[in-house]
Amino acid sequence: MLRAVLDHVGDWPAVVVLGVAAVVLAVESSLLVGLLMPGTTTLVVLGLWSAASGWHPAVPIAVAATASVSGALTGWRRGHGRRALDPGSHRRLRARVEPVVRTARSWLTHQGPVGAAAVMAGSHWVAVTRTLTPRVAGGAGVPLRLAGPVIVVSGTAWATTVILLARVLGERVATGAGWVAAVVVGVLFVVVLVRSVRRHHHTHAETLTGS
């Protein structure tokens, strides 16, 4: 598939490529239907296109980051308004996802600012969680002053990394991008785990002191 893209992507008009990519990335991180959107693949295509067409990578990076970040902030606002899922979304899909969203919201509420920030930062690097985590965070009461900067930094880093990898690695970017995402998520998982263990020990120590 990527071989075919490489053969023709350089001839695609900039307005079409950037416009379609912006829509896909914004929808992926803002609406429930975004669960079906190929976010990372879109970034790969942008990287291949910029290399083949001669466009500076700053252009697709700016478009991709803006679209994905804006969509995630929209998702946060939807969750903050206690509308965890889109009212008009497919009923079967909503019925399957809504229990997961409620459970995740309850869990995130107890993670504290550092834990919530780590979860939100890592989620933007993984499909599905890019769609659900911002609205879960909004519903869990994570304030915009925390969620906003984390979403901006993580979304921009994700778009920049995958697009630049696509320019350098070409067809091999799927493997490269997968390893980068795995490393980022792994590091942030360790942060959350360590924080949870420390909190547990602190709570246990307070209980023993009170006894």
C-alpha positions as CSV (number, residue, x, y, z in Angstrom):
1,M,0.0,0.0,0.0
2,L,2.7,2.5,1.0
3,R,4.6,1.6,-2.2
4,A,1.7,2.8,-4.3
5,V,1.5,5.9,-2.2
6,L,5.2,6.6,-2.7
7,D,4.7,6.3,-6.5
8,H,2.0,8.9,-6.8
9,V,1.8,11.0,-3.6
10,G,4.2,13.7,-4.9
11,D,1.7,14.6,-7.7
12,W,-1.2,15.3,-5.3
13,P,-2.2,19.0,-4.9
14,A,-1.2,20.6,-1.6
15,V,-4.7,21.9,-0.9
16,V,-6.2,18.5,-1.2
17,V,-3.5,16.6,0.8
18,L,-3.4,19.1,3.6
19,G,-7.2,19.7,3.7
20,V,-8.1,16.0,3.8
21,A,-5.4,15.3,6.4
22,A,-6.7,18.1,8.6
23,V,-10.3,16.8,8.5
24,V,-9.2,13.2,9.2
25,L,-7.0,14.2,12.2
26,A,-9.5,16.6,13.7
27,V,-12.3,14.1,13.5
28,E,-10.1,11.3,14.9
29,S,-9.4,13.2,18.1
30,S,-12.8,14.9,18.6
31,L,-15.6,12.6,17.6
32,L,-16.5,9.0,18.4
33,V,-16.4,8.1,14.7
34,G,-12.7,9.0,15.0
35,L,-12.1,5.5,16.4
36,L,-12.3,4.4,12.8
37,M,-10.0,7.1,11.4
38,P,-6.4,6.3,10.3
39,G,-4.5,9.0,12.2
40,T,-1.0,7.7,12.2
41,T,-1.3,6.5,8.5
42,T,-2.4,10.1,7.6
43,L,0.7,11.5,9.2
44,V,2.8,8.9,7.3
45,V,1.2,10.0,4.0
46,L,1.9,13.7,4.9
47,G,5.6,12.8,5.5
48,L,5.8,10.9,2.2
49,W,4.0,13.7,0.4
50,S,6.3,16.5,1.7
51,A,9.4,14.5,0.8
52,A,8.1,13.7,-2.7
53,S,6.7,17.1,-3.5
54,G,9.5,19.2,-2.0
55,W,7.4,20.9,0.6
56,H,9.1,21.9,3.8
57,P,8.0,19.5,6.6
58,A,7.1,22.4,8.8
59,V,3.9,22.9,6.6
60,P,2.3,19.4,7.1
61,I,3.5,19.4,10.7
62,A,1.8,22.7,11.4
63,V,-1.4,21.5,9.7
64,A,-1.4,18.1,11.4
65,A,-0.6,19.3,14.9
66,T,-3.2,22.1,14.7
67,A,-5.9,19.7,13.5
68,S,-5.2,17.0,16.0
69,V,-4.8,19.3,19.0
70,S,-7.9,21.2,18.1
71,G,-9.9,18.0,17.9
72,A,-8.6,16.8,21.2
73,L,-9.5,20.0,22.9
74,T,-13.0,19.7,21.4
75,G,-13.1,16.2,22.9
76,W,-12.1,17.6,26.3
77,R,-14.9,20.2,26.1
78,R,-17.4,17.5,25.2
79,G,-16.3,15.4,28.2
80,H,-16.2,18.5,30.5
81,G,-19.9,19.1,29.6
82,R,-20.6,15.6,30.8
83,R,-21.3,14.5,27.2
84,A,-18.8,11.7,27.2
85,L,-20.0,10.4,23.9
86,D,-21.6,12.1,20.9
87,P,-25.4,11.9,21.1
88,G,-25.7,11.3,17.4
89,S,-23.1,8.5,17.2
90,H,-23.9,4.9,16.3
91,R,-26.0,3.3,19.0
92,R,-24.2,0.0,19.0
93,L,-20.7,1.6,19.0
94,R,-21.9,4.0,21.8
95,A,-23.2,1.1,23.9
96,R,-19.9,-0.7,23.7
97,V,-17.7,2.3,24.4
98,E,-19.7,4.1,27.0
99,P,-19.0,1.6,29.9
100,V,-15.2,1.8,29.1
101,V,-15.4,5.6,29.2
102,R,-17.1,5.7,32.5
103,T,-14.7,3.3,34.1
104,A,-11.7,5.2,32.7
105,R,-13.1,8.5,33.9
106,S,-13.5,7.1,37.4
107,W,-9.9,5.7,37.4
108,L,-8.5,9.0,36.0
109,T,-10.2,11.0,38.7
110,H,-8.0,9.3,41.3
111,Q,-4.7,9.7,39.5
112,G,-3.9,13.3,40.5
113,P,-2.4,16.0,38.3
114,V,0.8,14.2,37.5
115,G,-0.8,10.9,36.7
116,A,-3.5,12.5,34.6
117,A,-0.9,14.5,32.7
118,A,1.1,11.4,32.0
119,V,-1.9,9.4,30.8
120,M,-3.1,12.2,28.5
121,A,0.4,12.7,27.1
122,G,0.8,9.0,26.3
123,S,-2.7,8.6,24.9
124,H,-2.1,10.9,22.0
125,W,0.5,8.4,20.6
126,V,-1.9,5.5,20.5
127,A,-4.9,4.9,18.2
128,V,-8.3,4.7,20.0
129,T,-7.0,6.5,23.1
130,R,-6.4,9.6,21.0
131,T,-10.2,9.7,20.6
132,L,-11.4,8.7,24.0
133,T,-8.8,10.1,26.5
134,P,-9.5,13.9,26.1
135,R,-13.2,13.5,26.7
136,V,-12.5,11.1,29.6
137,A,-10.2,13.7,31.1
138,G,-12.8,16.4,30.7
139,G,-15.4,14.2,32.3
140,A,-13.0,13.4,35.1
141,G,-12.6,17.0,36.0
142,V,-9.1,17.5,34.7
143,P,-8.9,21.3,34.3
144,L,-8.1,22.9,31.0
145,R,-5.0,24.7,32.5
146,L,-3.5,21.2,32.8
147,A,-5.1,19.4,29.9
148,G,-4.5,22.2,27.4
149,P,-0.7,22.3,27.6
150,V,-0.4,18.5,27.7
151,I,-2.5,18.1,24.7
152,V,-0.7,20.8,22.7
153,V,2.8,19.4,23.6
154,S,1.9,15.7,23.1
155,G,-0.1,16.3,19.9
156,T,2.6,18.4,18.4
157,A,5.4,16.0,19.3
158,W,3.4,13.1,17.9
159,A,2.7,14.8,14.5
160,T,6.3,16.0,14.3
161,T,7.9,12.6,15.1
162,V,5.8,10.6,12.7
163,I,6.0,13.0,9.8
164,L,9.8,13.4,10.1
165,L,10.1,9.6,10.4
166,A,8.1,9.2,7.2
167,R,10.4,11.5,5.3
168,V,13.5,9.6,6.5
169,L,12.4,6.0,6.6
170,G,9.8,6.0,3.8
171,E,8.0,2.6,3.6
172,R,9.7,1.5,6.8
173,V,8.1,4.3,8.9
174,A,5.3,2.0,10.1
175,T,7.8,0.0,12.1
176,G,9.7,3.0,13.2
177,A,6.6,4.9,14.3
178,G,5.4,1.9,16.2
179,W,8.6,1.6,18.2
180,V,8.6,5.3,19.0
181,A,5.0,5.2,20.3
182,A,5.8,2.1,22.3
183,V,8.7,3.8,24.0
184,V,6.7,6.9,24.8
185,V,3.8,5.0,26.2
186,G,6.1,2.7,28.2
187,V,7.9,5.6,29.9
188,L,4.7,7.3,30.8
189,F,3.2,4.0,32.1
190,V,6.2,3.7,34.4
191,V,5.6,7.2,35.7
192,V,1.9,6.4,36.5
193,L,2.8,3.1,38.1
194,V,5.5,4.6,40.3
195,R,3.2,7.4,41.3
196,S,0.4,4.9,42.2
197,V,2.7,2.8,44.3
198,R,4.0,5.8,46.1
199,R,0.5,7.0,46.8
200,H,-0.5,3.6,48.1
201,H,2.5,3.5,50.5
202,H,1.8,7.0,51.6
203,T,-1.9,6.2,52.3
204,H,-0.9,3.0,54.1
205,A,1.6,4.9,56.3
206,E,-1.0,7.5,57.2
207,T,-3.4,4.7,58.2
208,L,-0.7,3.1,60.5
209,T,0.1,6.4,62.0
210,G,-3.6,7.1,62.7
211,S,-3.9,3.8,64.4
